[in-house]
Amino acid sequence: MFSQMLQAGLGDFLYVFIFFLVGLLLPLTMVIINFVLGPRVFGEKRLVTYESGMPPIKTAWMQFGASYYLFALIFLAFDVDVLYLFPVLIAYQKGTGVSELIEFFIFLFLISLAIVYSWRKGVFKWK
């Protein structure tokens, strides 16, 4: 049956399914291990806001600048674009046509254009 799946072109989907299962089972396994082996007694600092190991300065209810959120959204958008590039590059290893290569370069050009636009607007400068 496995060889029939590979011949039918479902082998690539099998690898994706395996990665999907590992992506679900690995965090679940870690949570279960933590529940079994973790401490049951919690100290008085359990409810204190964590600030990278430093003593907290203010309460957790403080406002952040809008530039922080804008920077995070731009990072998320480009992170998703990079995740798109990995399967595309794997598809090009198998040999595709010139039209797909042109589409790929158009996509890279649009990403680059968005980066230049954000840079010129001053999004990447902290104030």
ABEGO torsion letter per residue (X at the ends): XAAAAAAAGAAAAAAAAAAAAAAAAAAAAAAAAAAAABBABBBAAAABBBBGGBBBABBABBBBBAAAAAAAAAAAAAAAAAAAAAAAAAAAAAEBBAAAAAAAAAAAAAAAAAAAAAAAAGAABBX
